[in-house]
Amino acid sequence: MNKVMSNKWMILLYMSPALLLVGVLIFIPLILSGYYGLMEWDGIGEMKFIGLENYIRGLQDGMFWTSVWHSTLLALFSTLSLILYLAVSLVLASKIKGAGLLRKIYLIPMLLSSVAIAQLWIKVYNPSNGILNWILMRVGVENPPSWLADPNIVLYAIFLPIVWQYAGFYILIYYAALKNIPETVIEAARIDGASPLQIALKIKLPLIREVILVTVVLAVVGSLKYFDLIYVMTNGGPNGASEVMASYMYKLAFSVNDFGYGSAIGFLMLIITLIATLFIRKATSSDEKLQY
Amino acid sequence: MLNRLGYILLYSFLGIVAVIQLFPLFWLFLFSLKDNREIFSGSPFALPSEFKWENYLKVWEGGIGLYFWNSIWITATAVVLTVVIASMATFALTRMKWKLSGLVLGLIMVGLMIPVHSAIIPLFSMFLQVNLIDNPLSIIITYTAYNLPITIMILLGFYYTLPREIEEAAVIDGCNIHGVFFRIILPMTMPIMSTTIIINMIYNWNEFVFVNTFISSDKYKTLTVGIQNFIGQYMTDWGAIGATLIISILPILIAFIFFSNKVVEGLASSAVKG
């Protein structure tokens, strides 16, 4: 038995397709991204080694920091919207008939491509024929905003479909975690005279704290690399007002053909994402493991 | 605990959330069946005065049909590759005995946290060097590679729960390792494999940035990139744009109606570890 299941060649045979693909198409490009960042390169011609010049340029580039700021704002909004999702999940998990079906209905936007969602919301936001301004004008708003064309609003306007898209996903996770809490714990609190609100805030939320932490990481990392929807809806515009890290990097490489600088920005984005992940885990980790 | 009024409030709240989640899609469906005159002058909530199904025919024959088939075969090929390769790796990681398995698993899981866009410039230049730019193979292997970590993660839990005795019995009966995997383990993992198939299908069907970057010919474009170009041509024809979007999301919606439990299971387990 052991001979068969620990044959080195067989292990290699079964692992190698996965290792080859993950190594060549995920890890090597990530390392190369840092390396290309050291080059002056248009993507086709000769590479010229220029040391850390691209990285220094990045740190001094106002547009890069603007994009970092916008990505950070998205991460912040996404984290705040988790509160909303939690509220919905708490209601959903409180012995609601049809909770299973509702949960699936909420999930539908999450299944659609960001491109389709972006195109749909471009129409929702259309200043003259979109449904949003139609409703606003009916309720008496005289000059409804031109959403995606207004640099002061555009980032918030982009954020709304993101909240809409991911709601079902987070509600699903929270709902599953809340349903895992043993009924006896809730019952005990109830007998002690706790109100439903107290039970939710003081008992349920602390008990699913690990899950909440995971979702914060998912929301922050997801936001820092957010791309598709913004690329389609505004491509970072108007005039950089909705530029995020990924869209700025993509523009540098595939519109400006500055592959060296684009790679450096991509590598910085990787580092920022990893630091953010580690930071959240550190900041929220504690030794005490909660016991039921 | 709660009185009747409390429950009415809770249900209304949940109902409003459901309406918010569905209404934009319902509106999309409505205007996909209208013409511009009706869209621009009438109420957005009104049903079409006559159902303009010709919007669908027009965009399908105008090129969406081709993108649709590309999406189908590229998605299907990548899904099969991913699930087979991930199953093999998960088998080796969980059922075979070797010292580095923990480390290798950890490395693969790192792939879950990485922003894919950081890799896209080097990927582009790698594919350029081996002449795979504007070749569907580049997207298929990229989809496979980038979906392996999540697929392995979903498979892992199930593989750990399979009792050791199964393999022992098979080996004693004279089965070699391939027999153990293909004839015994793989069929047993059917339920979890179907979960990974549906999750992979959704990811691949919706993927945008790799196709947008690696494919330039119309004949290989998938729906996500295809509808982008396509909508450019029909800039002002809302009915056509609506029909295009509905066609692009319909297969996923139909799959969801039939396999919603699998989707829920897959998405939930994809977040367990973060």
Interface residues (C-beta under 8 A of the other chain):
Chain A: M1 N2 V4 M5 S6 N7 K8 M10 I11 Y14 M15 P17 A18 L19 L21 V22 V24 L25 I26 F27 I28 P29 L30 L32 S33 Y36 G43 I44 V88 V91 L92 S94 I96 L102 R103 K104 I105 Y106 L107 I108 P109 M110 L111 L112 S113 S114 V115 A116 Q119 L120 W121 K123 V124 S128 N129 I131 W134 W164 A167 G168 F169 L172 I173 A176 R190 P196 L213 V214 T215 V217 L218 V221 L224 K225 F227 D228 Y231 V232 A246 M249 Y250 A253 F254 F259 G262 S263 G266 F267 M269 L270 T273 L274 T277
Chain B: M1 L2 L10 Y11 F13 L14 V17 A18 I20 Q21 L22 P24 L25 W27 L28 F31 I39 F40 S43 P44 I85 A86 M88 A89 F91 A92 L93 R95 M96 K97 W98 V104 L107 I108 G111 M113 I114 P115 V116 H117 S118 A119 I120 I121 P122 L123 F124 S125 M126 L128 I141 T142 T144 A145 Y146 L148 P149 I152 E167 E168 V171 I172 N176 I177 V180 F181 I202 W205 N206 E207 F208 V209 T213 L223 T224 V225 I227 Q228 I231 W238 I241 G242 L245 S248 I249 I252 L253 F256 S260 V263 V264 L267 A268 A271 V272 K273 G274
